[in-house]
Every structure is written in structure tokens, then in C-alpha cells.
């Protein structure tokens, strides 16, 4: 498997169950390159919009690479 698509429904159902006030998405890129894919960018946009609608903001999306990471927030990508 080389990709997984997260659904806003699944993420925010769990956030609601836990009474979360915000969510943070983190995943790794086994290739070691934390550069976000097109799907990473689209998923982040969808999750951010869903979180804003529900009042549970997405605070960041972090991609872990080999000895490095990329933060959407730090890179001003959200």
C-alpha cells in the first residue's frame, strides 16, 4: 500500500467522541521525502474546511520524512 485517504467524517466523528477542541494530522512518507503530495494538500484543505464548519479547527498537518518533517502551518500552507 502506498497511500491512504483519510475521511473528514471518520476524523471528526472521533474528535467529537473525545470532545476535542482541535485536531492535528500527522503521517509519514516512507520515501523519506516530506514534500506534500497533491492528495496531501487536498486532504488538508478538506479537513480544514470540515473543522471550521464543526468548530473543531485543524491546527496543523505534519508529514514526517527521513530525519526531517514538513509542517503545513510553518510553511503557511493552511
N, CA, C and O atoms as a MOPAC input file, in Angstrom:
PM7 MOZYME 1SCF
protein

 N      0.85600 1    -1.17500 1     0.00000 1
 C      0.00000 1     0.00000 1     0.00000 1
 C      0.89900 1     1.23500 1     0.00000 1
 O      1.86100 1     1.32000 1     0.76400 1
 N      0.57400 1     2.17200 1    -0.85700 1
 C      1.37700 1     3.38700 1    -0.89800 1
 C      0.56600 1     4.65000 1    -0.64100 1
 O      1.09100 1     5.75800 1    -0.74900 1
 N     -0.70800 1     4.49000 1    -0.30200 1
 C     -1.49100 1     5.66400 1     0.06300 1
 C     -2.71800 1     5.26300 1     0.85800 1
 O     -3.24000 1     4.15500 1     0.73300 1
 N     -3.15400 1     6.18900 1     1.66900 1
 C     -4.37900 1     6.03900 1     2.43500 1
 C     -5.09900 1     7.37700 1     2.37000 1
 O     -4.47200 1     8.42800 1     2.50300 1
 N     -6.38700 1     7.34500 1     2.17100 1
 C     -7.15300 1     8.58700 1     2.12800 1
 C     -7.98300 1     8.67900 1     3.40200 1
 O     -8.81600 1     7.81800 1     3.68500 1
 N     -7.73900 1     9.73100 1     4.15500 1
 C     -8.48100 1     9.95700 1     5.38900 1
 C     -9.78700 1    10.66500 1     5.05200 1
 O     -9.83800 1    11.51500 1     4.16300 1
 N    -10.83100 1    10.30200 1     5.77000 1
 C    -12.11900 1    10.94700 1     5.53200 1
 C    -12.43000 1    11.92500 1     6.66300 1
 O    -12.22900 1    11.60400 1     7.83400 1
 N    -12.92100 1    13.12400 1     6.31400 1
 C    -13.31000 1    14.07100 1     7.35800 1
 C    -14.32700 1    13.46000 1     8.31800 1
 O    -14.28400 1    13.72200 1     9.52000 1
 N    -15.23100 1    12.65600 1     7.79400 1
 C    -16.24900 1    12.02700 1     8.64500 1
 C    -15.60400 1    11.19300 1     9.74800 1
 O    -15.95100 1    11.33900 1    10.92000 1
 N    -14.66800 1    10.32100 1     9.37900 1
 C    -14.01500 1     9.45700 1    10.36600 1
 C    -13.21800 1    10.27000 1    11.38300 1
 O    -13.30500 1    10.02900 1    12.58700 1
 N    -12.44300 1    11.23200 1    10.89100 1
 C    -11.61400 1    12.03600 1    11.78800 1
 C    -12.46300 1    12.82000 1    12.77600 1
 O    -12.19100 1    12.81100 1    13.97700 1
 N    -13.48500 1    13.49500 1    12.28100 1
 C    -14.25400 1    14.37000 1    13.15600 1
 C    -15.26800 1    13.62000 1    14.01100 1
 O    -15.64800 1    14.11900 1    15.07000 1
 N    -15.72000 1    12.43900 1    13.59300 1
 C    -16.54000 1    11.61700 1    14.49400 1
 C    -15.73200 1    11.26800 1    15.73600 1
 O    -16.23100 1    11.35100 1    16.85800 1
 N    -14.48000 1    10.87600 1    15.52400 1
 C    -13.61400 1    10.54900 1    16.66400 1
 C    -13.32500 1    11.79500 1    17.50300 1
 O    -13.32200 1    11.72200 1    18.73200 1
 N    -13.08600 1    12.92100 1    16.86200 1
 C    -12.84400 1    14.17000 1    17.59400 1
 C    -14.06200 1    14.54000 1    18.44300 1
 O    -13.91200 1    14.97500 1    19.58400 1
 N    -15.25700 1    14.36900 1    17.89500 1
 C    -16.48200 1    14.65700 1    18.65400 1
 C    -16.64400 1    13.69300 1    19.82200 1
 O    -17.01500 1    14.10300 1    20.92200 1
 N    -16.36400 1    12.40500 1    19.58600 1
 C    -16.45200 1    11.41600 1    20.67800 1
 C    -15.52300 1    11.77900 1    21.83400 1
 O    -15.86900 1    11.59700 1    23.00100 1
 N    -14.35200 1    12.28700 1    21.49900 1
 C    -13.34400 1    12.63000 1    22.51300 1
 C    -13.52800 1    14.04400 1    23.06700 1
 O    -12.76400 1    14.47800 1    23.92900 1
 N    -14.53000 1    14.75200 1    22.57700 1
 C    -14.76600 1    16.14000 1    22.96300 1
 C    -13.53800 1    17.01100 1    22.70100 1
 O    -13.20200 1    17.88800 1    23.49600 1
 N    -12.87900 1    16.75400 1    21.57900 1
 C    -11.67600 1    17.50700 1    21.20800 1
 C    -12.02600 1    18.95400 1    20.88500 1
 O    -13.11100 1    19.24700 1    20.38200 1
 N    -11.10300 1    19.84500 1    21.17700 1
 C    -11.28900 1    21.25700 1    20.83500 1
 C    -10.50300 1    21.62900 1    19.58100 1
 O    -10.69200 1    22.71400 1    19.03100 1
 N     -9.62600 1    20.73800 1    19.12800 1
 C     -8.88800 1    20.91400 1    17.87800 1
 C     -8.32000 1    19.55800 1    17.47200 1
 O     -8.32300 1    18.61500 1    18.26400 1
 N     -7.83700 1    19.46600 1    16.24400 1
 C     -7.21700 1    18.22500 1    15.76900 1
 C     -5.88900 1    18.55000 1    15.09300 1
 O     -5.66800 1    19.65600 1    14.60000 1
 N     -5.01600 1    17.54800 1    15.08900 1
 C     -3.71000 1    17.63500 1    14.45700 1
 C     -3.54300 1    16.38900 1    13.60800 1
 O     -3.70700 1    15.27500 1    14.10400 1
 N     -3.22200 1    16.56200 1    12.35100 1
 C     -2.98600 1    15.40800 1    11.47400 1
 C     -1.48300 1    15.20500 1    11.34000 1
 O     -0.73300 1    16.15500 1    11.11600 1
 N     -1.05000 1    13.94900 1    11.48200 1
 C      0.36100 1    13.59600 1    11.31400 1
 C      0.42000 1    12.29000 1    10.54300 1
 O     -0.31500 1    11.35100 1    10.84600 1
 N      1.28200 1    12.23000 1     9.55800 1
 C      1.53600 1    10.96100 1     8.88100 1
 C      2.96200 1    10.96500 1     8.34600 1
 O      3.63000 1    11.99800 1     8.32700 1
 N      3.41200 1     9.80100 1     7.91400 1
 C      4.77900 1     9.71400 1     7.40300 1
 C      4.78200 1     9.42800 1     5.90800 1
 O      3.80500 1     8.93700 1     5.34200 1
 N      5.89300 1     9.74600 1     5.29800 1
 C      6.16000 1     9.37500 1     3.91200 1
 C      7.31500 1     8.37900 1     3.95300 1
 O      8.45700 1     8.77300 1     4.19300 1
 N      7.04100 1     7.10200 1     3.72500 1
 C      8.10200 1     6.08800 1     3.77900 1
 C      9.27300 1     6.37200 1     2.83400 1
 O     10.37600 1     5.87000 1     3.05300 1
 N      9.04600 1     7.16700 1     1.79200 1
 C     10.13300 1     7.51700 1     0.86600 1
 C     11.19900 1     8.36500 1     1.55300 1
 O     12.33000 1     8.46100 1     1.07700 1
 N     10.82500 1     8.98500 1     2.68800 1
 C     11.74700 1     9.86600 1     3.39400 1
 C     11.62300 1    11.32400 1     3.00000 1
 O     12.17400 1    12.19200 1     3.67700 1
 N     10.91400 1    11.61300 1     1.92500 1
 C     10.72600 1    12.98200 1     1.43800 1
 C      9.39100 1    13.51000 1     1.96400 1
 O      8.33600 1    13.00800 1     1.57500 1
 N      9.42200 1    14.51900 1     2.84500 1
 C      8.17200 1    15.01600 1     3.42400 1
 C      7.39700 1    15.99400 1     2.54000 1
 O      6.40800 1    16.57400 1     2.98900 1
 N      7.82200 1    16.18200 1     1.31100 1
 C      7.09600 1    17.08000 1     0.40600 1
 C      5.66000 1    16.58600 1     0.24300 1
 O      5.44300 1    15.42400 1    -0.10000 1
 N      4.67400 1    17.45900 1     0.48800 1
 C      3.28500 1    17.00900 1     0.38700 1
 C      2.88200 1    16.67100 1    -1.04400 1
 O      3.23500 1    17.37000 1    -1.99400 1
 N      2.14100 1    15.58800 1    -1.16700 1
 C      1.58700 1    15.20400 1    -2.46500 1
 C      0.35000 1    16.05500 1    -2.74700 1
 O     -0.14500 1    16.76400 1    -1.87100 1
 N     -0.13000 1    15.97300 1    -3.96300 1
 C     -1.38100 1    16.66200 1    -4.31800 1
 C     -2.50600 1    16.18400 1    -3.40900 1
 O     -3.32700 1    16.98200 1    -2.95700 1
 N     -2.54400 1    14.87000 1    -3.14000 1
 C     -3.58100 1    14.31700 1    -2.26300 1
 C     -3.43300 1    14.85000 1    -0.83800 1
 O     -4.43900 1    15.13200 1    -0.18800 1
 N     -2.20000 1    14.99400 1    -0.33400 1
 C     -1.97600 1    15.57000 1     0.99900 1
 C     -2.55700 1    16.97900 1     1.07100 1
 O     -3.21100 1    17.34100 1     2.04900 1
 N     -2.31500 1    17.75800 1     0.04100 1
 C     -2.79400 1    19.14600 1     0.01300 1
 C     -4.32000 1    19.18900 1    -0.04500 1
 O     -4.94500 1    19.96600 1     0.67800 1
 N     -4.91900 1    18.36800 1    -0.89200 1
 C     -6.38700 1    18.32500 1    -0.99400 1
 C     -7.02300 1    17.83500 1     0.30500 1
 O     -8.03200 1    18.38100 1     0.75100 1
 N     -6.43100 1    16.80600 1     0.91000 1
 C     -6.96700 1    16.27400 1     2.16800 1
 C     -6.89000 1    17.32800 1     3.26400 1
 O     -7.83200 1    17.48700 1     4.04000 1
 N     -5.78300 1    18.04200 1     3.33100 1
 C     -5.63100 1    19.09800 1     4.34000 1
 C     -6.70000 1    20.16800 1     4.15500 1
 O     -7.30800 1    20.62200 1     5.12400 1
 N     -6.92400 1    20.56400 1     2.92000 1
 C     -7.95000 1    21.58000 1     2.63100 1
 C     -9.33000 1    21.09700 1     3.08000 1
 O    -10.07600 1    21.84600 1     3.71200 1
 N     -9.66800 1    19.84700 1     2.75500 1
 C    -10.97700 1    19.29400 1     3.14200 1
 C    -11.11800 1    19.22300 1     4.66400 1
 O    -12.16200 1    19.57700 1     5.21100 1
 N    -10.06700 1    18.76800 1     5.34000 1
 C    -10.11600 1    18.64500 1     6.80000 1
 C    -10.21900 1    20.02000 1     7.45500 1
 O    -10.95400 1    20.19500 1     8.42700 1
 N     -9.48500 1    20.98800 1     6.92300 1
 C     -9.54200 1    22.34500 1     7.47300 1
 C    -10.95300 1    22.91300 1     7.33000 1
 O    -11.48400 1    23.49900 1     8.27400 1
 N    -11.55600 1    22.74300 1     6.16200 1
 C    -12.92000 1    23.24100 1     5.93700 1
 C    -13.92100 1    22.54400 1     6.85000 1
 O    -14.79100 1    23.19800 1     7.42600 1
 N    -13.81000 1    21.23000 1     6.98700 1
 C    -14.72300 1    20.47800 1     7.86000 1
 C    -14.55700 1    20.92100 1     9.30800 1
 O    -15.54500 1    21.10600 1    10.01800 1
 N    -13.32100 1    21.09200 1     9.74400 1
 C    -13.06200 1    21.52700 1    11.11300 1
 C    -13.62800 1    22.90400 1    11.39600 1
 O    -14.19100 1    23.14100 1    12.46400 1
 N    -13.48200 1    23.81400 1    10.44300 1
 C    -14.04400 1    25.15700 1    10.61200 1
 C    -15.56200 1    25.08600 1    10.72900 1
 O    -16.15200 1    25.77400 1    11.56100 1
 N    -16.19100 1    24.26600 1     9.90900 1
 C    -17.64500 1    24.11800 1     9.93900 1
 C    -18.11200 1    23.56900 1    11.28600 1
 O    -19.12600 1    24.01600 1    11.82100 1
 N    -17.37000 1    22.59700 1    11.83700 1
 C    -17.76300 1    21.94200 1    13.09100 1
 C    -17.27400 1    22.66800 1    14.34100 1
 O    -17.66200 1    22.30800 1    15.45300 1
 N    -16.43500 1    23.67500 1    14.17700 1
 C    -15.88800 1    24.37100 1    15.33600 1
 C    -14.78000 1    23.58500 1    16.02400 1
 O    -14.50600 1    23.79100 1    17.20700 1
 N    -14.14600 1    22.68700 1    15.28200 1
 C    -13.01200 1    21.90800 1    15.79300 1
 C    -11.86600 1    22.13800 1    14.80000 1
 O    -11.69200 1    21.35100 1    13.86900 1
 N    -11.09500 1    23.19700 1    14.98700 1
 C    -10.10600 1    23.55600 1    13.97200 1
 C     -8.97500 1    22.53600 1    13.81600 1
 O     -8.55000 1    21.88900 1    14.77300 1
 N     -8.51200 1    22.42400 1    12.58200 1
 C     -7.31000 1    21.65300 1    12.27900 1
 C     -6.13600 1    22.57500 1    12.56800 1
 O     -5.95100 1    23.57100 1    11.86800 1
 N     -5.32600 1    22.25900 1    13.59900 1
 C     -4.22300 1    23.17000 1    13.95800 1
 C     -2.99800 1    23.01800 1    13.07200 1
 O     -2.24900 1    23.97600 1    12.88000 1
 N     -2.78500 1    21.81700 1    12.52700 1
 C     -1.63600 1    21.61300 1    11.64700 1
 C     -1.75100 1    20.24000 1    10.99400 1
 O     -2.51400 1    19.38400 1    11.44100 1
 N     -0.99500 1    20.05300 1     9.95200 1
 C     -0.82200 1    18.74900 1     9.30800 1
 C      0.68200 1    18.59800 1     9.14600 1
 O      1.32200 1    19.38800 1     8.45300 1
 N      1.23800 1    17.58800 1     9.78300 1
 C      2.68400 1    17.36800 1     9.77700 1
 C      2.98300 1    16.08600 1     9.01700 1
 O      2.35600 1    15.05200 1     9.24500 1
 N      3.94900 1    16.17100 1     8.11100 1
 C      4.40400 1    14.99700 1     7.37000 1
 C      5.82300 1    14.68900 1     7.82800 1
 O      6.71300 1    15.53700 1     7.75300 1
 N      6.01900 1    13.46500 1     8.30100 1
 C      7.32300 1    13.02500 1     8.78800 1
 C      8.08500 1    12.37400 1     7.64200 1
 O      7.55900 1    11.50500 1     6.94600 1
 N      9.32100 1    12.80000 1     7.45500 1
 C     10.20200 1    12.19800 1     6.45600 1
 C     11.38600 1    11.54900 1     7.15500 1
 O     11.32700 1    11.25800 1     8.34900 1
 N     12.44300 1    11.32700 1     6.42100 1
 C     13.65600 1    10.72400 1     6.96200 1
 C     14.51400 1    11.81500 1     7.60300 1
 O     15.15700 1    12.59300 1     6.89900 1
 N     14.52400 1    11.87100 1     8.92500 1
 C     15.28900 1    12.86700 1     9.68200 1
 C     14.79000 1    14.29500 1     9.47200 1
 O     15.51200 1    15.25100 1     9.75200 1
 N     13.55900 1    14.44500 1     8.98000 1
 C     13.01100 1    15.77600 1     8.74600 1
 C     11.48600 1    15.70700 1     8.75200 1
 O     10.90800 1    14.62200 1     8.80900 1
 N     10.85100 1    16.84800 1     8.69300 1
 C      9.39000 1    16.90200 1     8.65400 1
 C      8.97100 1    18.15100 1     7.89800 1
 O      9.77900 1    19.04300 1     7.63700 1
 N      7.69000 1    18.19600 1     7.55400 1
 C      7.10100 1    19.39400 1     6.97500 1
 C      5.82600 1    19.69800 1     7.74800 1
 O      4.97200 1    18.82900 1     7.92300 1
 N      5.70500 1    20.92800 1     8.20500 1
 C      4.50500 1    21.40700 1     8.88500 1
 C      3.76500 1    22.34300 1     7.93800 1
 O      4.31900 1    23.34700 1     7.49000 1
 N      2.51100 1    22.01300 1     7.63400 1
 C      1.71200 1    22.88800 1     6.77400 1
 C      1.60800 1    24.27500 1     7.40100 1
 O      1.65400 1    25.27800 1     6.68800 1
 N      1.46900 1    24.34500 1     8.71900 1
 C      1.33600 1    25.64100 1     9.39200 1
 C      2.63600 1    26.44100 1     9.25000 1
 O      2.60300 1    27.61500 1     8.88200 1
 N      3.77900 1    25.81000 1     9.54100 1
 C      5.05600 1    26.52100 1     9.44300 1
 C      5.34500 1    26.98500 1     8.01500 1
 O      5.97800 1    28.02200 1     7.81200 1
 N      4.88500 1    26.22200 1     7.03600 1
 C      5.11300 1    26.57200 1     5.62900 1
 C      4.01500 1    27.48300 1     5.07400 1
 O      3.98800 1    27.77900 1     3.87900 1
 N      3.10600 1    27.92600 1     5.95800 1
 C      1.99400 1    28.81000 1     5.56100 1
 C      1.15800 1    28.19200 1     4.44600 1
 O      0.74600 1    28.87100 1     3.50500 1
 N      0.91700 1    26.88700 1     4.57200 1
 C      0.13300 1    26.16100 1     3.56800 1
 C     -1.29700 1    25.91200 1     4.03000 1
 O     -2.05100 1    25.18700 1     3.38000 1
 N     -1.66600 1    26.51600 1     5.15600 1
 C     -3.04700 1    26.36400 1     5.62100 1
 C     -3.49900 1    27.60700 1     6.34400 1
 O     -4.63600 1    27.67100 1     6.81100 1

